[in-house]
Amino acid sequence: MVRYLKMGLGIEQRAHTLAPFWAEHLKRTRAAQERWAKSAKGEWLTVLGAGHLLDFDKMSLLPRFQKLRMVDADRLCQPVWNTLPKPVEAVCLDISQCLDQWIGALGRVRETWTETLRLIREHRAPAAYGVSGEALLSLNILSQLQIVWQDGVEALLERRFGLLFVRAHEDEWLDALRPAGQTLVEQHLAAIERTGPGFVLLITDLEYLEYKGVVFETDRWAPPPVDWSAEKGWSAESGVTSEVSPALEGVELNEATFARWLPSYRMTWQECWLWHIAPLGTETVAYGEVHRVGAFALERSC
Ligand SMILES: C[S@@+](CC[C@H](N)C(=O)[O-])C[C@H]1O[C@@H](n2cnc3c(N)ncnc32)[C@H](O)[C@@H]1O
């Protein structure tokens, strides 16, 4: 599907342009995989959202598994996977098992604005793609499901009702997306419980923060002008204003959520870091963007 090709090319291009700012995030992402590789092992490793392997830690994971199952909706990733020195099963599909179908069907709807939003609000994600195997790495894909849904709906609404109208009613249509967005996240977790891999590492964006107040140079790394701690939450340098929004439609990845959706698992460790993904002045002068990213290691306990 073209939307995934565009997403993949966009990620590659941004990773190249903003390399100094992405390096720290990529290092933390790979370090989390290295930590996980000390316990995770088996015949098969399945990677959801393998993409172009920009954030996949080959060094630590390849020696631990005999076979790799690489999963992504972007077909252009296959040649990259074929360079790996292990047998690879390439799986190119929409892991939500519904987004492509939802967006395709909405494109044929010819209802009024109110009725279209009512139809959007009714969507609930079905059982997501899952496959059994010893280990599962969900690699920065969970928050992307909602982004695919939002971008797809936005494009359809703009085509049908016009850009200005859709911008003016942004709160309404974003609100209509939420119930489906929440179930996309929940079904990702439910698919893990259903298929039951022994070892799971879930890496995902947790929150997005937009800030104003400090401009950065493109080619020299600098930490974001905001910080986050488990005790105090977000804090900002003086003169910096910010706005935070959830990346997982209100689903908090905590003990209670795991107990509800992954009752056969126990969390063995978690880490959290900030990704200065688009410093103010690099991609836009309107605002800078920081993501809070989490890594959660889970093991099946029954
Ligand atoms: C943020 S990227 C993760 C980075 C990726 N590991 C890499 O190195 O390029 C998210 C990946 O998820 C894939 N993706 C997004 N939605 C998907 C879906 N519904 N089904 C399967 N893959 C999806 C995209 O194609 C993209 O490769």
The ligand as an SDF file (V2000), in Angstrom:
LIG
                    3D

 27 29  0  0  0  0  0  0  0  0999 V2000
    8.2560    4.0790   13.1640 C   0  0  0  0  0  0  0  0  0  0  0  0
    8.5210    2.7860   12.0350 S   0  0  0  0  0  0  0  0  0  0  0  0
    9.5400    1.7610   12.9700 C   0  0  0  0  0  0  0  0  0  0  0  0
   10.9200    1.8800   12.4840 C   0  0  0  0  0  0  0  0  0  0  0  0
   11.3580    0.6460   11.7490 C   0  0  0  0  0  0  0  0  0  0  0  0
   11.6810   -0.3830   12.7250 N   0  0  0  0  0  0  0  0  0  0  0  0
   12.5480    0.9730   10.8810 C   0  0  0  0  0  0  0  0  0  0  0  0
   13.6610    0.7080   11.2480 O   0  0  0  0  0  0  0  0  0  0  0  0
   12.3480    1.5060    9.7940 O   0  0  0  0  0  0  0  0  0  0  0  0
    6.9980    1.9490   11.9860 C   0  0  0  0  0  0  0  0  0  0  0  0
    6.9430    0.8120   10.9860 C   0  0  0  0  0  0  0  0  0  0  0  0
    5.6610    0.2250   11.1400 O   0  0  0  0  0  0  0  0  0  0  0  0
    5.1250   -0.0650    9.8730 C   0  0  0  0  0  0  0  0  0  0  0  0
    3.6530   -0.0600   10.0220 N   0  0  0  0  0  0  0  0  0  0  0  0
    2.8600    0.9730   10.3740 C   0  0  0  0  0  0  0  0  0  0  0  0
    1.5790    0.5750   10.4500 N   0  0  0  0  0  0  0  0  0  0  0  0
    1.5770   -0.7460   10.1450 C   0  0  0  0  0  0  0  0  0  0  0  0
    0.5670   -1.7250   10.0480 C   0  0  0  0  0  0  0  0  0  0  0  0
   -0.7140   -1.4240   10.2700 N   0  0  0  0  0  0  0  0  0  0  0  0
    0.9080   -2.9990    9.7390 N   0  0  0  0  0  0  0  0  0  0  0  0
    2.2120   -3.3350    9.5070 C   0  0  0  0  0  0  0  0  0  0  0  0
    3.2090   -2.4270    9.5610 N   0  0  0  0  0  0  0  0  0  0  0  0
    2.9040   -1.1500    9.8760 C   0  0  0  0  0  0  0  0  0  0  0  0
    5.6420    1.0150    8.9560 C   0  0  0  0  0  0  0  0  0  0  0  0
    5.6470    0.5680    7.6160 O   0  0  0  0  0  0  0  0  0  0  0  0
    7.0440    1.2510    9.5310 C   0  0  0  0  0  0  0  0  0  0  0  0
    8.0090    0.4660    8.8860 O   0  0  0  0  0  0  0  0  0  0  0  0
  1  2  1  0
  2  3  1  0
  2 10  1  0
  3  4  1  0
  4  5  1  0
  5  6  1  0
  5  7  1  0
  7  8  2  0
  7  9  1  0
 10 11  1  0
 11 12  1  0
 11 26  1  0
 12 13  1  0
 13 14  1  0
 13 24  1  0
 14 15  1  0
 14 23  1  0
 15 16  2  0
 16 17  1  0
 17 18  1  0
 17 23  2  0
 18 19  1  0
 18 20  2  0
 20 21  1  0
 21 22  2  0
 22 23  1  0
 24 25  1  0
 24 26  1  0
 26 27  1  0
M  CHG  2   2   1   9  -1
M  END
$$$$
